[in-house]
Amino acid sequence: MKAYVDTSVVLRIALGEARPLREWRSLQMAVASELVRIESLRSLDRARILLHLPDDELAERRAAVLTILSGFHSAGLDARVLARAADPFPTLIRTLDALHLATALLVRAEHPDLVFATHDRELATAARAVGFQVIGAAN
């Protein structure tokens, strides 16, 4: 299975949260926007400040995120992604989610069997609205 993977999937695995993506181990190819690295590390930094995450735990979680992402194909935030993210979508979608979905749409042009992996229900709805099979949103 080839999947575009959003930040919610990466963080759930890196943080050891309940109900990680069931299909995680069966992914043959995982693609993510450069945005996933930024969002994931910013989330950990927020946890450091707001939840007083100890340095050793922060280091462990950062290493987990970077290890996960090292196995991904990275998709850049280029002019095509930015232009598509600015165009209308059939459902309500936030800015960062529009960047994820625009990236996935461009990757799908090269990999028509690409599925969309997310735990975010609004993003899952938007992905379905543009024709993606979505995995993870019910978890």
Residue pairs with C-beta under 8 A, 6 or more apart in sequence:
1 23
1 26
1 27
1 28
1 29
1 115
2 27
2 28
2 29
2 30
2 31
2 111
2 113
2 114
2 115
3 23
3 27
3 29
3 30
3 31
3 114
3 115
3 116
3 117
3 135
4 31
4 32
4 100
4 103
4 104
4 107
4 108
4 114
4 115
4 116
4 117
4 132
5 21
5 27
5 30
5 31
5 32
5 36
5 72
5 117
5 118
6 32
6 36
6 97
6 100
6 116
6 117
6 118
6 120
6 123
7 35
7 36
7 39
7 40
7 43
7 100
8 118
8 119
8 120
8 123
8 136
9 20
9 21
9 24
9 117
9 118
9 119
9 136
10 32
10 36
10 40
10 65
10 68
10 69
11 17
11 40
11 43
11 65
12 19
12 20
12 21
12 119
13 20
13 21
13 24
13 64
13 68
14 40
14 61
14 64
14 65
14 68
15 61
15 64
19 139
20 139
21 117
21 119
21 135
21 136
21 139
22 135
22 136
22 139
23 117
23 135
23 136
27 117
29 73
29 111
30 71
30 72
30 73
30 117
31 72
31 73
31 74
31 75
31 104
31 107
31 111
31 114
32 69
32 72
32 73
32 74
32 75
33 74
33 75
33 76
33 77
33 81
33 99
33 100
33 103
34 74
34 75
34 76
34 77
35 77
35 96
35 99
35 100
35 103
36 69
36 72
37 65
37 66
37 69
37 74
39 96
40 65
40 69
41 62
41 65
44 53
44 58
44 61
44 62
44 65
47 53
47 58
47 61
48 58
53 61
75 81
75 103
75 106
75 107
77 99
77 103
80 106
81 99
81 102
81 103
81 106
82 99
82 102
84 102
84 105
84 106
85 95
85 98
85 99
85 101
85 102
86 98
87 102
89 98
89 101
89 126
89 129
89 130
90 126
90 129
90 130
91 122
91 125
91 126
91 129
92 122
92 126
93 101
93 122
93 123
93 126
94 122
97 120
97 122
97 123
97 126
100 118
100 123
101 116
101 123
101 126
101 127
101 130
104 114
104 116
104 127
104 132
105 130
107 114
108 114
108 132
114 132
115 132
115 133
115 134
115 135
116 124
116 127
116 132
116 133
116 134
116 135
117 134
117 135
117 136
118 124
118 127
118 134
118 136
118 137
119 136
119 137
119 139
120 137
121 137
123 137
124 134
124 136
124 137
127 134
128 134
